[in-house]
Amino acid sequence: MMWYTHIIFGLLLGLVSLRFIPQSHPLLYLFFVSVAALLPDIDHPHSFINQRIAPTRFVSHFLTHRGFFHSLFPVFLLYLFVVPLHKDVALALSLGYLSHILIDGCTKSGVNLFHPLGTLRLQGFIKTGSLAELVVFGFLLVGVVLLTF
């Protein structure tokens, strides 16, 4: 999926989660969810996040795209490392990261959920950057608007 689809899906999941887990700083929480929705693509040299945050670029030289960073392991590791510092930030970052994995699982390329230890794939029919993705983006945007007001 394209970066904007990742952000809008992360934002949608963040808004849904606020219905069940209220936050004292909801806008900051949604910011963290949205940024984290871009993190798994640090393994791609031309990703939105790598084009804007130079220190993340080195990762793409050592790992393949949709490998380890597109599995569930980083979601759990991120939560485990951040929760001692701040549980709400840990939740926001993990949710945003997970949103990326889930929506990439809807693409033709899919994701290996347990890479490198397993081969369980989540795979859909949407081609990244296609009209189908734009339609999905539109529906997600409508969802965000409806949950915002």
N, C-alpha and C positions, 0 to 999 in steps of 0.2 A: 504494500500500500504506500501511497505517497505521504509525505510528512503531514500535510494538512488533514488527511483522513485519520492519521494516528492522534493528532491533537484533538480533533473533534470527538473521536470515540473515547479517548481518555477523559475528556471533559464531561461527556455524557455519563460515563461510569462514575466519575467523581460526584456529579450532581445526584445521581441515584443513591450513592452511598451516603450522602449528606442527609437523605430522608431517614436513614436507619442509624447513622452514627453522627450526631450533630458535632460540629467543630466550633471552637471559640473564635477561630479566624478562618471562616469559610473561603474567602477569596485567596488567602495564602495557601490554604489546603488545595484548592483547585489549580493554583499556579504550579505547585509541586507535582500534582497528578499529571498536568499537561506537559511539563518539561520531561518527566520520567517516561511519558509515552513515546518520547523520541530516543531514549537511551539505548535500546537494543541495536539501533542502526549505527552505533559507533564501530561496528565491524565492517561497514561499507565505506570505502574511501570517498565517495561522492555524496554521502548523506547530508541532509539538512544540518544536522548537529555538527558533523565534522567540517562543514564549510564555514561554520560560525564560531566554533570553540576549538582552537588549534590543538590544545593538549590532548584531545580525544583522538586525533588522527593516527597516532602511533599504533593504536589497537588494530586498525584495519590492515596493517602490514604483517601482523602475526596470526590473525585468525580469519577464517573464511566467513563470508556473509551467510547468515541464517544457520550458523553453527551453534556454539555454546551460548552466545549472547541471545539467541532466539529460542532458548529452552526455558524450562521452569526453574532450573537451579539458580540462576541469578536473582529471580524473584525472591526466593527464600533467603539467599545470602544477603541481599540488600536489606530485607526486613530484619534479619538477625543482627546485622552490624549496626543498623540505625536505631532499632527499638531501644537500646540502652540510653541513647542520647535524647530521643524524643519519639514517643509512640505514635503520635498523630502524623509526624513527618514520615516515619517508617511506613505507616499505613498508606499515606498518599503516594509515596514513591513506589511502593510495591504494587499498588493498584494501577498506577499509570504504566508501570513496566509490564504488568500482566495484560493490560489492555492492548498493548502493542503485539504481544504474542498471540492473543486471541484473534485480533483482526487480521494479522498476517496469516493465520491459520485458515482464513477464508479465501486466500489466493491460490492460484494454480501451483505456485512453488511450495506453498505450505510451510510448516515448521515441524521439526523433530522435537517433541516435547521433553524428551529425556536425554538429549545429546550431551555427552558422547556415550552414555551408558545404555541407552535403549534406542529403539527404532519406531516407537509409537508416533505416528504422524497425524497432524491435524492439517487437512488439505481441502480447499474448496475449488471454486470454478472461476473466480474473478481474476482477470489479468491486471496487474499493477499499472495504473495510469490510464486505464480504459474507460469507456463510457459507463460500463457496469460499476466501476469504482466511483465515478461521479454521481451515479444514482444512489449508491450506498451513502456517499458523503451527504447528499441532499436529505436523505431520510434521517441520518444522524443529526444534521443541523436542525431539522424540524424538531427532533427529540430534545435537543439542547434548549431551543427556544421555548418549547412547551414546559420544560422543567424549570426554566428560569423565571417564568411569569406565573 
